[in-house]
Amino acid sequence: MSTSTPDGNLIREIGVIETTQSDNILRWDGEELYVEQDIYHNGQLVHRKYKRRVTRSVAQALATLLHQH
């Protein structure tokens, strides 16, 4: 179980606080819409450029915006 803290998410099962950093640029690889994130456990980089998929509701909102123009 994870819980939110001001500095990240506490992951009790492995005893770490997970934080992320992202440039918040939406990317499309031909199949998925995603942002890249660097993931840290207790301040140590554990995964660079992790692809986090955009949620369905965000993708639908973006599609609506794009179709209006």
Secondary structure, DSSP 8 states (H G I E B T S, - for coil): -EEEETTEEEETTTTEEEEEEE----EE-SS-EEEEEEEEETTEEEEEEEEEE--HHHHHHHHHHHHH-
